[in-house]
Structure formats: structure tokens, C-alpha cells
Amino acid sequence: MTTDAQEPTLTVDELAARAGVTVRTVRFYGTRGLLPPPEIGPRRVGRYGREHLARLELIDALQRQGMTLAAVERYLRRLPPEPSVRDLAVHRAVVASWAPETVETVTRRELERLAGRALGDEDVARLGAMDVLSTVRDAREDSVDSVGSADSAGSSDVTYRVDTGLLPLGVQLLDVPLSQETIMAARTVLLDHSRAAAHALSRLLRDAVAERDPEAVRSLSADMEPLVVQALLTTFQRSLREELREWLRKP
């Protein structure tokens, strides 16, 4: 695994497994310039780090939006030079926000393939608590339960209904050194405030275009949605950075 110092410690096989792609794909992306070259360690073994994984995740998000490989290359060329892992994650979050809500029913093995890692029963239970997935106790029936215990998560006859848009975020949260209670409290804060902002902005825009033709309103809404999302993301990032600076300045 990658260390806290972000040292490149993944082999090409480990990187491919974490990203849910093949080794051949990793090497192909390298030849196209989509991935920076690995660091060469002892015995001439290439080592990959968090930046490589973040780039693969961004590429996957772009392709899920229907982008061709040529379009992905153009997108990546427009990124700032040597973007950080955080920068890449922000770009992926923006891209993923446009993905339609997709729920897939999968087996435990398929779930781990989508997650790009092995998942213990406790991991699956935590993903269930975050509403990333729910269990279907018997694939022949339509009875669905939330994942509430390690016992139900590990049952051999369980399949899972997975929100594939939320799964990457949920898997990353598994490694965050915060309690489940803190993560769920943060989720509640984000949902409450984002819904309040969406409601207030929708009412503001609705009042501003109340006299316009319905077709013109629909066209304006389509144009405004990406601008509003970008504005919200930029404003939130700057506000969060200011809060962190204030917090770190305190004795």
C-alpha cells in the first residue's frame, strides 16, 4: 500500500487491482502519456503511487461520461502541470457529479472488483451505513435490507445493490481515520446544507425567469446547472481552506 508520505510503493499488478483495470491497460495509458512513468526501484521494478491511482480514477470517471480516449487526453492536457492527488480527486468529484444515479446488483466478488480492493465484513457494513449499498438476502427474492451487521454482510447467499456513483467515495472513506459517527454526522451536515442551497438557488432562478417561455427556461436551466455546480464547489473549497487556516492558527 501507499504510505502516508505518498511514496510510490505499488507494483503494476497492485495498481491495476486497486484501480479495477488490467495491467495491459495501465501500460497502454503509460505509452499514451496519460500516466507518468513509475519510479524504478531495486531489480528494475516499477513502483507506482497515489498520483497514478488518482489519475486512473479520473480517467475512469471521464470515460463513464462517454468520453473517448482522445477526449480524455485533451482533458488531462488542460490540467495544471504536475497536479496533486487532491487536485485530481477534485476533478474526479466534479466529473462524477454529472453521472446518472446507477444502482447495480452484484455479488461479493463483483463488489470487490468494483471497489478495487478486498472488503472485510466490517467494511461492507460501514458502506451499508453510508447508504452506498444494501443487501439482497436471496437473489431469487426482492427482499432488501440495509447492511447492519458483519454476519449479514458475510452471508454466502447475499448479493448487494450498489450505488456505483457513491462507491468510490465510500471506499475512500473506509481509510479515513475518523469514527463512523463523525463521518455520518458530516454526511448529514453536507446533505442538509446542500439541499438548502439547492432550494434557495432554485427559487431565486425560478423567480428570475418566471415570465419567460417554458422552452427558454429549460434551456437556461441546462446552461446554468454546470455553472452553479462549479460556483458551489469553488466557494466551498475556498471557505473550507479559510476555516482550516483559522483552525491551524489557533494555539
One Martini backbone bead per residue (centre of mass of N, CA, C, O) as a GRO file, in nm:
protein
  251
    1MET     BB    1   0.102   0.031   0.009
    2THR     BB    2   0.056   0.360   0.059
    3THR     BB    3   0.199   0.598   0.215
    4ASP     BB    4   0.186   0.898   0.386
    5ALA     BB    5   0.434   1.001   0.195
    6GLN     BB    6   0.368   0.901  -0.100
    7GLU     BB    7   0.503   0.652  -0.181
    8PRO     BB    8   0.601   0.438  -0.435
    9THR     BB    9   0.454   0.097  -0.368
   10LEU     BB   10   0.328  -0.002  -0.635
   11THR     BB   11   0.262  -0.226  -0.840
   12VAL     BB   12   0.115  -0.292  -1.134
   13ASP     BB   13  -0.079  -0.502  -1.015
   14GLU     BB   14  -0.181  -0.332  -0.774
   15LEU     BB   15  -0.284  -0.093  -0.934
   16ALA     BB   16  -0.487  -0.242  -1.111
   17ALA     BB   17  -0.658  -0.354  -0.878
   18ARG     BB   18  -0.734  -0.079  -0.746
   19ALA     BB   19  -0.860   0.037  -1.033
   20GLY     BB   20  -0.999  -0.195  -1.215
   21VAL     BB   21  -0.769  -0.295  -1.409
   22THR     BB   22  -0.534  -0.371  -1.632
   23VAL     BB   23  -0.209  -0.397  -1.700
   24ARG     BB   24  -0.235  -0.322  -1.996
   25THR     BB   25  -0.374  -0.050  -1.945
   26VAL     BB   26  -0.154   0.087  -1.786
   27ARG     BB   27   0.062   0.069  -2.012
   28PHE     BB   28  -0.097   0.216  -2.229
   29TYR     BB   29  -0.127   0.485  -2.078
   30GLY     BB   30   0.175   0.534  -2.063
   31THR     BB   31   0.225   0.553  -2.377
   32ARG     BB   32   0.006   0.807  -2.396
   33GLY     BB   33   0.055   0.998  -2.126
   34LEU     BB   34  -0.161   0.950  -1.884
   35LEU     BB   35   0.093   0.839  -1.733
   36PRO     BB   36   0.338   0.846  -1.539
   37PRO     BB   37   0.619   0.726  -1.470
   38PRO     BB   38   0.772   0.514  -1.288
   39GLU     BB   39   0.952   0.416  -1.030
   40ILE     BB   40   1.273   0.281  -1.007
   41GLY     BB   41   1.376   0.009  -0.847
   42PRO     BB   42   1.469  -0.261  -0.746
   43ARG     BB   43   1.514  -0.471  -1.010
   44ARG     BB   44   1.351  -0.283  -1.209
   45VAL     BB   45   1.094  -0.196  -1.046
   46GLY     BB   46   0.797  -0.058  -1.074
   47ARG     BB   47   0.658   0.232  -0.901
   48TYR     BB   48   0.349   0.329  -0.756
   49GLY     BB   49   0.116   0.586  -0.675
   50ARG     BB   50  -0.138   0.801  -0.596
   51GLU     BB   51  -0.137   0.950  -0.866
   52HIS     BB   52  -0.196   0.710  -1.046
   53LEU     BB   53  -0.465   0.634  -0.918
   54ALA     BB   54  -0.605   0.911  -0.958
   55ARG     BB   55  -0.586   0.905  -1.267
   56LEU     BB   56  -0.748   0.646  -1.315
   57GLU     BB   57  -1.008   0.753  -1.181
   58LEU     BB   58  -1.048   0.990  -1.374
   59ILE     BB   59  -1.062   0.832  -1.636
   60ASP     BB   60  -1.307   0.665  -1.557
   61ALA     BB   61  -1.502   0.906  -1.518
   62LEU     BB   62  -1.481   1.011  -1.810
   63GLN     BB   63  -1.574   0.746  -1.954
   64ARG     BB   64  -1.858   0.739  -1.811
   65GLN     BB   65  -1.933   1.010  -1.987
   66GLY     BB   66  -1.826   0.920  -2.298
   67MET     BB   67  -1.534   0.946  -2.339
   68THR     BB   68  -1.282   0.944  -2.525
   69LEU     BB   69  -0.949   0.907  -2.535
   70ALA     BB   70  -0.897   1.179  -2.676
   71ALA     BB   71  -1.062   1.348  -2.473
   72VAL     BB   72  -0.899   1.271  -2.225
   73GLU     BB   73  -0.632   1.387  -2.321
   74ARG     BB   74  -0.731   1.680  -2.340
   75TYR     BB   75  -0.811   1.711  -2.046
   76LEU     BB   76  -0.529   1.648  -1.916
   77ARG     BB   77  -0.374   1.881  -2.066
   78ARG     BB   78  -0.544   2.112  -1.896
   79LEU     BB   79  -0.394   2.063  -1.663
   80PRO     BB   80  -0.195   2.127  -1.436
   81PRO     BB   81   0.112   2.101  -1.351
   82GLU     BB   82   0.147   1.859  -1.146
   83PRO     BB   83  -0.090   1.737  -1.002
   84SER     BB   84  -0.240   1.661  -0.732
   85VAL     BB   85  -0.426   1.438  -0.570
   86ARG     BB   86  -0.638   1.647  -0.490
   87ASP     BB   87  -0.690   1.767  -0.769
   88LEU     BB   88  -0.783   1.500  -0.901
   89ALA     BB   89  -1.020   1.450  -0.704
   90VAL     BB   90  -1.180   1.704  -0.777
   91HIS     BB   91  -1.222   1.641  -1.073
   92ARG     BB   92  -1.369   1.373  -1.026
   93ALA     BB   93  -1.605   1.489  -0.862
   94VAL     BB   94  -1.716   1.667  -1.087
   95VAL     BB   95  -1.762   1.447  -1.297
   96ALA     BB   96  -1.937   1.252  -1.115
   97SER     BB   97  -2.181   1.455  -1.069
   98TRP     BB   98  -2.294   1.377  -1.378
   99ALA     BB   99  -2.375   1.110  -1.301
  100PRO     BB  100  -2.590   0.880  -1.302
  101GLU     BB  101  -2.794   0.699  -1.118
  102THR     BB  102  -2.646   0.379  -1.024
  103VAL     BB  103  -2.778   0.049  -0.985
  104GLU     BB  104  -2.627  -0.254  -0.875
  105THR     BB  105  -2.627  -0.607  -0.887
  106VAL     BB  106  -2.405  -0.790  -0.668
  107THR     BB  107  -2.150  -0.959  -0.573
  108ARG     BB  108  -1.887  -0.981  -0.372
  109ARG     BB  109  -1.675  -0.998  -0.597
  110GLU     BB  110  -1.787  -0.760  -0.765
  111LEU     BB  111  -1.759  -0.549  -0.545
  112GLU     BB  112  -1.446  -0.569  -0.521
  113ARG     BB  113  -1.392  -0.489  -0.811
  114LEU     BB  114  -1.522  -0.205  -0.794
  115ALA     BB  115  -1.338  -0.118  -0.544
  116GLY     BB  116  -1.030  -0.236  -0.576
  117ARG     BB  117  -1.078  -0.434  -0.320
  118ALA     BB  118  -1.080  -0.572  -0.032
  119LEU     BB  119  -1.365  -0.678   0.180
  120GLY     BB  120  -1.482  -0.669   0.475
  121ASP     BB  121  -1.747  -0.695   0.677
  122GLU     BB  122  -1.707  -0.413   0.803
  123ASP     BB  123  -1.692  -0.257   0.539
  124VAL     BB  124  -1.975  -0.331   0.437
  125ALA     BB  125  -2.127  -0.212   0.679
  126ARG     BB  126  -2.028   0.081   0.636
  127LEU     BB  127  -2.144   0.115   0.351
  128GLY     BB  128  -2.435   0.077   0.445
  129ALA     BB  129  -2.443   0.321   0.646
  130MET     BB  130  -2.377   0.519   0.382
  131ASP     BB  131  -2.568   0.424   0.137
  132VAL     BB  132  -2.407   0.249  -0.087
  133LEU     BB  133  -2.554  -0.015   0.027
  134SER     BB  134  -2.746  -0.320  -0.011
  135THR     BB  135  -2.918  -0.608   0.071
  136VAL     BB  136  -2.974  -0.938  -0.082
  137ARG     BB  137  -3.042  -1.233   0.055
  138ASP     BB  138  -3.204  -1.325  -0.213
  139ALA     BB  139  -3.184  -1.335  -0.552
  140ARG     BB  140  -3.493  -1.454  -0.587
  141GLU     BB  141  -3.560  -1.204  -0.425
  142ASP     BB  142  -3.699  -0.866  -0.315
  143SER     BB  143  -3.535  -0.853  -0.045
  144VAL     BB  144  -3.435  -0.562   0.138
  145ASP     BB  145  -3.140  -0.471   0.323
  146SER     BB  146  -2.956  -0.340   0.541
  147VAL     BB  147  -2.633  -0.312   0.662
  148GLY     BB  148  -2.586  -0.422   1.011
  149SER     BB  149  -2.380  -0.672   0.985
  150ALA     BB  150  -2.133  -0.904   0.957
  151ASP     BB  151  -2.316  -1.146   0.911
  152SER     BB  152  -2.478  -1.038   0.665
  153ALA     BB  153  -2.228  -0.961   0.488
  154GLY     BB  154  -2.105  -1.276   0.487
  155SER     BB  155  -2.317  -1.406   0.339
  156SER     BB  156  -2.343  -1.627   0.067
  157ASP     BB  157  -2.659  -1.524  -0.025
  158VAL     BB  158  -2.549  -1.238  -0.081
  159THR     BB  159  -2.643  -0.945  -0.231
  160TYR     BB  160  -2.587  -0.620  -0.399
  161ARG     BB  161  -2.691  -0.283  -0.385
  162VAL     BB  162  -2.517  -0.042  -0.584
  163ASP     BB  163  -2.381   0.277  -0.573
  164THR     BB  164  -2.153   0.360  -0.814
  165GLY     BB  165  -2.115   0.668  -0.749
  166LEU     BB  166  -2.044   0.621  -0.426
  167LEU     BB  167  -1.827   0.401  -0.391
  168PRO     BB  168  -1.551   0.551  -0.408
  169LEU     BB  169  -1.604   0.727  -0.160
  170GLY     BB  170  -1.659   0.503   0.047
  171VAL     BB  171  -1.381   0.363   0.022
  172GLN     BB  172  -1.212   0.607   0.113
  173LEU     BB  173  -1.354   0.633   0.399
  174LEU     BB  174  -1.236   0.370   0.525
  175ASP     BB  175  -0.935   0.527   0.560
  176VAL     BB  176  -1.042   0.727   0.751
  177PRO     BB  177  -0.945   0.864   1.077
  178LEU     BB  178  -1.266   0.818   1.151
  179SER     BB  179  -1.552   0.791   1.276
  180GLN     BB  180  -1.862   0.694   1.190
  181GLU     BB  181  -2.009   0.925   1.335
  182THR     BB  182  -1.856   1.158   1.195
  183ILE     BB  183  -1.924   1.087   0.903
  184MET     BB  184  -2.236   1.099   0.937
  185ALA     BB  185  -2.245   1.393   1.037
  186ALA     BB  186  -2.120   1.513   0.780
  187ARG     BB  187  -2.336   1.412   0.588
  188THR     BB  188  -2.570   1.571   0.713
  189VAL     BB  189  -2.455   1.852   0.669
  190LEU     BB  190  -2.428   1.837   0.360
  191LEU     BB  191  -2.722   1.771   0.291
  192ASP     BB  192  -2.861   2.009   0.427
  193HIS     BB  193  -2.701   2.243   0.281
  194SER     BB  194  -2.741   2.154  -0.015
  195ARG     BB  195  -3.049   2.162  -0.013
  196ALA     BB  196  -3.077   2.457   0.071
  197ALA     BB  197  -2.920   2.575  -0.169
  198ALA     BB  198  -3.092   2.452  -0.395
  199HIS     BB  199  -3.357   2.582  -0.309
  200ALA     BB  200  -3.271   2.883  -0.316
  201LEU     BB  201  -3.169   2.888  -0.612
  202SER     BB  202  -3.425   2.788  -0.750
  203ARG     BB  203  -3.605   3.021  -0.655
  204LEU     BB  204  -3.439   3.251  -0.777
  205LEU     BB  205  -3.453   3.152  -1.076
  206ARG     BB  206  -3.759   3.125  -1.098
  207ASP     BB  207  -3.820   3.428  -1.049
  208ALA     BB  208  -3.636   3.538  -1.291
  209VAL     BB  209  -3.815   3.338  -1.518
  210ALA     BB  210  -4.133   3.351  -1.499
  211GLU     BB  211  -4.189   3.513  -1.794
  212ARG     BB  212  -4.086   3.286  -1.959
  213ASP     BB  213  -4.042   3.054  -2.174
  214PRO     BB  214  -4.026   2.722  -2.115
  215GLU     BB  215  -3.796   2.656  -2.317
  216ALA     BB  216  -3.602   2.877  -2.210
  217VAL     BB  217  -3.585   2.766  -1.924
  218ARG     BB  218  -3.461   2.491  -1.992
  219SER     BB  219  -3.208   2.603  -2.127
  220LEU     BB  220  -3.104   2.767  -1.886
  221SER     BB  221  -3.081   2.534  -1.686
  222ALA     BB  222  -2.867   2.374  -1.845
  223ASP     BB  223  -2.655   2.610  -1.835
  224MET     BB  224  -2.652   2.661  -1.513
  225GLU     BB  225  -2.575   2.402  -1.366
  226PRO     BB  226  -2.258   2.395  -1.406
  227LEU     BB  227  -2.213   2.680  -1.284
  228VAL     BB  228  -2.322   2.624  -1.001
  229VAL     BB  229  -2.138   2.389  -0.928
  230GLN     BB  230  -1.874   2.543  -0.960
  231ALA     BB  231  -1.939   2.767  -0.755
  232LEU     BB  232  -1.981   2.582  -0.510
  233LEU     BB  233  -1.705   2.447  -0.510
  234THR     BB  234  -1.528   2.700  -0.490
  235THR     BB  235  -1.654   2.818  -0.234
  236PHE     BB  236  -1.606   2.574  -0.051
  237GLN     BB  237  -1.301   2.550  -0.075
  238ARG     BB  238  -1.234   2.835   0.035
  239SER     BB  239  -1.381   2.808   0.305
  240LEU     BB  240  -1.227   2.558   0.406
  241ARG     BB  241  -0.943   2.679   0.400
  242GLU     BB  242  -1.004   2.908   0.600
  243GLU     BB  243  -1.086   2.729   0.836
  244LEU     BB  244  -0.814   2.576   0.855
  245ARG     BB  245  -0.636   2.821   0.906
  246GLU     BB  246  -0.776   2.909   1.166
  247TRP     BB  247  -0.733   2.646   1.321
  248LEU     BB  248  -0.411   2.636   1.295
  249ARG     BB  249  -0.369   2.922   1.443
  250LYS     BB  250  -0.453   2.804   1.689
  251PRO     BB  251  -0.328   2.719   2.013
   0.00000   0.00000   0.00000
